[in-house]
Structure formats: structure tokens, C-alpha cells
Amino acid sequence: MRFRVFPAPVRAIIAASAAIASLHATTMEALAQQPFPSKPITYVVPYTPGGTNDNVARIITKRLAEKAGQPVVIEYKAGAGGTLGAGFVATSPADGYTLLNTSIGNVAIAPQLVTVKFDPFHDLVPVAYIGNSLATVAINPSLPIRTLPELIAYARANPGKLTFASSGNGTPGHLAGELLKRQTGIDIRHVPYKGSAPAVADVVAGHVDLVFDPLSTQFIKQGKLRALAYFGGARSPDLPNVPSVREAGVKSWEDSLAGAFFITAPRNVPPEVLAKLRQWIGEILAEPDTVAALSRVQVDVQTLTPEQTAQRIRQVHEIAARVVKDGTVQGN
């Protein structure tokens, strides 16, 4: 048998490499044995800053950092109807250190319209449900339209003239507009953005005519947008004289397209880590200050189990499938 003998410098390098590898393995083992969390948590917002998803994330992460005793860092990964951020989290290590501030659209709707590299039903696990959105159908006040029936009549008389903004292809606001088109026979053109903030801003500026989004409420209060109807929950105190979409005449409307928010993590996060995260989030959502802060951004806190959250995702997925099945709804 022939043995290869290395020169002394090479033997030294090999020995050093082996020592480094051993140290790395020891370090990783030590980290694995440390109680969770022992380092900062990354909290992914899958849209641009300033939208409702971001507003919700800021409220939750402030208290989560206090509960965890570690920084919770918001990281923005916008694009493709929120699926870029969702895909990033789905393929991250399943250790509890990467969480997704999930909108119902980027797991239940957008994957039906854009190409994704993850399975929203198998690659992500619900951590905690946050709440349901209350959205408004809001229009630039320069238009001669004051009610939802007037909008429908105007759109019928001017097919293809009106435009509606959304926070992206496959988002609830996108599907809400498409559903209104299907149920009323009108033709309005979709203009997708990478988040609620730029979508609503362009409606305020008059570049786009209307929007279906929770973020519009603050601009309605300022007189920069006009509310035609609301959907997704009980009437907001900020919109005392605004009818629901159903009250305005669209009887078969789907309120679930107002959207919802919850937290997900990569599949196979250790049970003890999930339990700790769920306990902290549950405590945070039970705090009156948190409930009030979320209400101010048009999100009503609702307690659902992980199993009920998964059922809600499936329900909205099926609603979206019915809306997009004829092929007229396009992704990117």
C-alpha cells in the first residue's frame, strides 16, 4: 500500500483546516443548544414600506423584540405580489429566526398568477393569526362619482376608461377589482404596484382612478380620496356613513378579499420554538394597546388556531381560483 506524504507547510494547512472545521462544528452544536432566541430575528415584509403589511409588522415587531429579548429586524423583500418575500422565508433555515409577515394574497392568491418556487401549503407553517383587514373602494375625488352604483354606471358608459390600482398582481386588492368587474359586467383596467403605499399614492395624485385597499382610509379622512363602499368587516368608526359593498348593491360580494394578516415560518421549525413564538404573539395580540394600534391601520384582531389559519388560506385560495379560472385575470 502506498501512502502520500505531504510537505510540512501543506500538513500545517491541512491541520489548520481540520481545526477550523472542528471549531465550526462545535460552535454550531453550541448554538443549537442555546435557548431560543440567542440572536436577532428577521421579520420579512413582502411589500414596500408604508403599506398596511408594513404598518402591521411595525406594531408586532416592537413588542415581539421586548418579549424575545432580542432585536427583531424588519427586512423588505417586495415583488411578484408578495411571493418573493414568501419564497425567501419558505426556503430559509427552519430555526425560528426568519418569519414572514404574511398577507393572505401572497400565499392564497398570487401563487395562482405568478411563477413561484415554493408551495404555500407545504413549505410554510402558520405561527399566529393577526387579524382581518377592512378595505375601502376609494376613488380620486376629482371624478364625478359619489357612490358605488354611480361608479358602475360610469364604467358601463365608459368601458376601459377607468383604472384601478392594487398593491400587486395576485393581491386581495387586485382580486377585489377583478371580482367587481365580473359581478357587475364593467371594464376597468388594473395597474399593479409593489405595495399599498405607492398604489394609494398614485390614486391620491390622480394618476389612477380608484383603489381597493385598507390604506386608503387615512386619505379618505383627509379628504384626499372619496370612499364609495367598504368590505371585510364591521363598519369602521372612520367611515360612519359609508355602505358596505353588499349594501351598495353587489349582493354576492366576497368580504374575504379585503385581506388578512398572519405570521408564518418555514416548515419544520422545532415544536418548542413554535410554541414559544405562538405564546409571545398571543400575549401581544391580547394587549389593548396592540388591538387599538392595529385598529388604527384597519386591521381587526381575530384569534384563530394554526389549523383554522390554514383553513382560511385554503378558503381564499378557492375563492381566487373561481375568479381567475376564466383566464382573464393576468399575473406578471
C-alpha atoms as one frame of an Amber mdcrd trajectory, in Angstrom:
protein
   0.000   0.000   0.000   1.365   3.412  -0.978   0.916   6.436   1.305   1.129
  10.019   0.130   3.426  12.186   2.240   2.727  15.944   2.168   5.400  18.601
   2.738   5.413  20.213   6.191   3.701  23.503   5.085   0.882  21.567   3.443
   0.499  19.374   6.534   0.193  22.549   8.594  -2.529  23.930   6.326  -4.460
  20.632   6.458  -4.199  20.560  10.231  -5.379  24.159  10.496  -8.336  23.466
   8.191  -9.316  20.451  10.249  -9.129  22.516  13.400 -11.330  25.242  11.890
 -13.867  22.661  10.740 -13.921  21.115  14.186 -14.341  24.533  15.803 -17.204
  25.389  13.418 -18.975  22.120  14.209 -18.521  22.731  17.922 -19.820  26.280
  17.590 -22.900  25.190  15.619 -23.609  22.496  18.188 -23.284  25.033  20.981
 -25.639  27.443  19.190 -28.148  24.677  18.683 -28.124  24.029  22.424 -28.686
  27.687  23.323 -32.218  28.681  24.309 -34.290  30.370  21.609 -33.742  33.138
  20.709 -29.999  33.666  21.091 -29.640  36.101  18.162 -31.766  38.661  16.249
 -34.924  37.522  14.461 -35.513  38.546  10.831 -39.100  39.590  10.142 -39.787
  39.736   6.401 -42.254  42.251   4.959 -43.012  41.120   1.378 -44.103  44.571
   0.142 -42.656  48.078   0.022 -42.513  50.224   3.184 -45.504  52.317   4.171
 -48.314  49.899   3.301 -50.673  48.045   5.619 -48.431  44.966   5.786 -45.550
  47.184   6.891 -47.737  49.027   9.408 -48.812  45.722  10.948 -45.216  44.487
  11.053 -44.018  47.578  12.893 -46.680  47.151  15.565 -45.933  43.448  16.097
 -42.126  43.555  15.937 -41.780  46.283  18.556 -43.488  44.143  21.180 -42.007
  40.870  19.916 -38.493  42.233  20.422 -39.389  43.083  24.011 -40.823  39.618
  24.627 -37.909  37.811  22.977 -35.153  39.930  24.489 -33.544  40.123  21.040
 -33.796  42.605  18.147 -36.483  41.799  15.590 -35.268  43.271  12.297 -37.743
  44.091   9.525 -36.400  43.139   6.104 -38.255  44.261   2.975 -38.446  41.841
   0.047 -41.077  43.218  -2.307 -42.177  41.964  -5.696 -44.338  39.458  -7.584
 -47.426  40.082  -5.482 -45.531  39.414  -2.267 -44.304  35.986  -3.362 -40.619
  36.960  -3.449 -40.648  37.570   0.286 -42.766  34.493   0.923 -40.393  32.342
  -1.140 -37.390  33.724   0.738 -38.883  32.695   4.077 -40.110  29.326   2.777
 -36.534  28.387   1.805 -34.846  29.823   4.915 -33.497  27.614   7.711 -36.315
  26.205   9.830 -34.983  27.533  13.121 -37.493  30.254  14.009 -35.132  33.122
  13.205 -36.860  34.033   9.914 -40.561  34.912   9.977 -42.939  36.225   7.316
 -45.493  38.949   7.970 -47.931  37.216   5.676 -50.783  38.792   3.742 -53.425
  36.345   2.589 -52.738  37.360  -1.004 -49.124  36.254  -1.208 -49.900  32.682
  -0.187 -53.508  32.125  -1.294 -53.851  34.243  -4.439 -50.588  35.361  -6.055
 -49.130  31.829  -6.473 -52.004  31.183  -8.891 -50.949  34.122 -11.061 -47.154
  34.255 -10.889 -44.457  31.607 -11.025 -43.231  30.677  -7.556 -40.591  28.276
  -6.290 -42.372  27.264  -3.109 -45.596  25.529  -2.113 -47.571  27.853   0.186
 -49.496  24.929   1.677 -46.472  22.763   2.495 -43.391  24.973   2.780 -44.793
  27.458   5.310 -46.379  26.814   8.687 -48.775  29.237  10.437 -47.335  30.741
  13.600 -50.168  33.083  14.577 -53.163  34.782  13.000 -53.158  38.562  13.473
 -56.458  39.770  12.041 -58.712  40.718   9.166 -58.482  43.877   7.086 -61.228
  46.383   6.461 -60.766  47.761   2.949 -62.487  50.532   1.062 -63.385  51.131
  -2.544 -61.904  54.624  -2.824 -61.763  56.989  -5.773 -59.974  60.202  -6.622
 -62.425  62.993  -5.670 -61.911  64.820  -8.983 -64.116  62.227 -10.681 -67.883
  62.864 -10.835 -68.675  59.697  -8.865 -70.018  59.622  -5.295 -71.481  56.124
  -4.836 -70.679  52.578  -5.927 -73.757  52.411  -8.204 -72.554  55.633  -9.860
 -69.121  54.056 -10.370 -70.703  51.018 -12.017 -72.892  53.184 -14.238 -69.949
  55.396 -15.230 -67.765  52.368 -16.022 -70.513  50.837 -18.167 -70.882  54.085
 -20.090 -67.094  54.436 -20.461 -65.671  50.906 -20.888 -61.921  50.684 -20.363
 -61.590  54.308 -19.293 -61.307  53.852 -15.509 -58.204  52.360 -13.909 -57.749
  50.737 -10.505 -54.534  50.370  -8.527 -53.502  47.458  -6.340 -50.511  46.507
  -4.223 -49.530  43.943  -6.862 -50.674  41.122  -9.118 -52.406  38.469  -7.062
 -53.063  40.670  -4.037 -56.521  40.960  -2.446 -56.961  44.451  -3.919 -56.278
  43.075  -7.387 -58.790  40.247  -6.977 -61.359  42.620  -5.457 -61.243  44.755
  -8.587 -61.492  41.715 -10.822 -64.414  40.384  -8.796 -66.279  43.679  -9.115
 -65.719  43.539 -12.881 -67.101  40.004 -13.094 -70.120  40.610 -10.877 -71.195
  43.900 -12.479 -70.046  43.464 -16.089 -67.859  46.570 -16.098 -64.467  47.090
 -17.757 -61.857  48.826 -15.589 -58.111  48.422 -16.144 -55.728  47.087 -13.492
 -52.499  48.928 -12.611 -50.289  46.835 -10.274 -47.704  48.264  -7.849 -45.251
  46.682  -5.395 -47.193  47.693  -2.309 -50.195  49.589  -0.977 -48.327  52.829
  -0.337 -47.360  53.598  -3.968 -50.710  52.290  -5.236 -52.769  54.547  -2.981
 -50.387  57.477  -3.524 -50.977  57.369  -7.272 -54.736  57.371  -6.782 -54.382
  60.398  -4.482 -52.240  62.067  -7.167 -54.822  61.311  -9.853 -52.616  59.032
 -11.940 -55.011  56.133 -11.313 -58.749  56.443 -10.658 -59.569  54.098  -7.789
 -58.219  51.511  -5.375 -59.455  48.637  -3.178 -57.230  48.812  -0.091 -57.214
  49.282   3.724 -54.568  52.015   3.488 -56.943  54.377   1.692 -58.917  55.141
   4.875 -56.385  57.641   6.201 -56.579  59.591   2.932 -60.378  59.470   2.971
 -60.313  61.126   6.402 -58.065  63.854   4.964 -60.411  64.436   2.014 -57.814
  63.255  -0.499 -59.881  60.229  -1.542 -63.628  59.570  -1.631 -64.990  56.348
  -0.135 -67.684  54.589  -2.162 -68.020  51.412  -0.074 -66.169  49.235   2.418
 -65.723  45.481   2.769 -64.051  42.923   5.006 -65.554  43.518   8.415 -67.773
  45.685  10.584 -68.209  49.319   9.582 -65.232  51.413  10.653 -65.838  54.370
  13.001 -63.776  56.334  10.450 -66.416  55.617   7.765 -69.742  56.151   9.594
 -71.830  56.953   6.520 -70.189  54.608   4.012 -72.174  51.486   2.975 -70.735
  48.029   2.584 -70.275  46.728  -0.950 -73.263  44.431  -0.436 -75.387  47.284
   0.943 -74.422  49.266  -2.168 -75.981  46.607  -4.376 -73.335  43.941  -5.118
 -75.096  41.130  -3.268 -72.705  38.233  -3.997 -69.582  40.087  -2.854 -66.720
  38.197  -1.123 -65.613  40.067   2.013 -62.537  37.858   2.413 -60.886  39.764
  -0.445 -60.324  42.664   1.951 -57.300  40.679   3.090 -55.915  39.276   6.317
 -52.576  39.185   8.113 -50.781  36.408   9.945 -47.276  35.178  10.700 -45.713
  32.149   9.050 -42.372  30.369   9.320 -40.529  27.731   7.293 -41.920  24.237
   7.691 -40.213  22.033  10.324 -39.391  24.759  12.852 -38.809  22.862  16.144
 -42.076  22.478  18.122 -40.626  24.141  21.209 -39.627  27.200  19.169 -43.057
  27.416  17.537 -44.698  27.112  20.943 -42.633  29.983  22.317 -43.373  32.223
  19.319 -47.074  31.420  19.491 -47.189  32.208  23.192 -45.500  35.583  22.705
 -47.664  36.597  19.746 -50.799  35.508  21.581 -49.866  37.674  24.547 -49.102
  40.628  22.269 -52.433  40.362  20.434 -54.292  40.244  23.755 -52.908  43.641
  24.788 -55.425  46.520  24.448 -52.713  48.841  23.114 -51.889  46.373  20.328
 -55.557  45.901  19.443 -56.029  49.684  19.283 -52.879  50.214  17.196 -53.939
  47.553  14.686 -57.446  49.010  14.530 -55.959  52.354  13.529 -54.447  50.682
  10.433 -57.781  48.990   9.632 -56.954  45.535  10.986 -59.332  43.806  13.406
 -57.570  41.321  15.689 -59.013  37.828  15.468 -57.910  34.700  17.297 -57.556
  31.641  15.076 -55.705  28.405  15.720 -52.960  27.336  13.282 -55.423  24.803
  11.859 -58.095  27.482  11.370 -55.497  29.746   9.760 -54.620  27.008   7.272
 -58.337  26.581   6.524 -58.670  30.333   5.921 -55.768  30.227   3.443 -57.422
  27.341   1.600 -60.785  29.152   1.572 -59.362  32.306  -0.018 -57.319  30.186
  -2.437 -60.547  28.567  -3.648 -62.314  31.937  -3.992 -59.386  33.255  -6.007
 -59.380  30.134  -8.177 -63.002  30.817  -9.130 -62.186  34.417 -10.038 -59.128
  33.601 -12.157 -60.352  30.366 -13.776 -61.556  32.003 -17.000 -58.063  33.275
 -17.791 -58.952  36.973 -17.931 -57.010  37.772 -14.754 -53.339  38.115 -15.629
 -50.214  37.937 -13.453 -46.752  39.202 -14.289
